[in-house]
């Protein structure tokens, strides 16, 4: 079999990432596609495009086309074209910024408007609600119950991750790809994707140490919902 024939066996998935500017869409995309995190904020203008190949159970080769849409594009004339034909759409917000969560309604409205006009050759995209910056749990302004309730109400899968540490980023994309392709993942499959986060040693005051303990307890309880 030729190389070109091998390439055609890949499942092609178009994944679009939407959300307010500074919610961390670009950081999530580069963390996933390039295994790096940019410390300096750079606003995406228009769209950035990334490609990553993964292998799912059953030797299923998947080419993930990840589209990082600029946060200012919600009123842009090209947004409908970026969304059109997407297999999966991640609606991203910053867990420390409540307004970025409230604005998910606007992004979701645009998505529904576009997907309702798609022809029968396109199935409805998988929708995922993604809370970014889970490493800043002690600064959270969006309650866990609110996130879960919103995702359930709108038929979205629910995810928490940290682009900064890389925690749960690969797992998030793997779950979404598997859901789109109706592939069942085992616990071992998920554990292989789970990124080990190295903790930095920091000297805390007594007050900060107490807050860190609360953060640790909340983080442990969150793991069971994803």
Secondary structure as GFF3:
##gff-version 3
##sequence-region A 1 226
A	DSSP	alpha_helix	3	8	.	.	.	ID=ss1
A	DSSP	beta_strand	11	19	.	.	.	ID=ss2
A	DSSP	alpha_helix	25	34	.	.	.	ID=ss3
A	DSSP	beta_strand	47	56	.	.	.	ID=ss4
A	DSSP	beta_strand	60	69	.	.	.	ID=ss5
A	DSSP	three_ten_helix	73	75	.	.	.	ID=ss6
A	DSSP	alpha_helix	79	83	.	.	.	ID=ss7
A	DSSP	beta_strand	88	94	.	.	.	ID=ss8
A	DSSP	alpha_helix	98	102	.	.	.	ID=ss9
A	DSSP	alpha_helix	104	115	.	.	.	ID=ss10
A	DSSP	beta_strand	126	132	.	.	.	ID=ss11
A	DSSP	three_ten_helix	134	139	.	.	.	ID=ss12
A	DSSP	alpha_helix	144	153	.	.	.	ID=ss13
A	DSSP	beta_strand	157	160	.	.	.	ID=ss14
A	DSSP	alpha_helix	169	180	.	.	.	ID=ss15
A	DSSP	alpha_helix	187	193	.	.	.	ID=ss16
A	DSSP	alpha_helix	206	222	.	.	.	ID=ss17
A	DSSP	three_ten_helix	223	225	.	.	.	ID=ss18
###
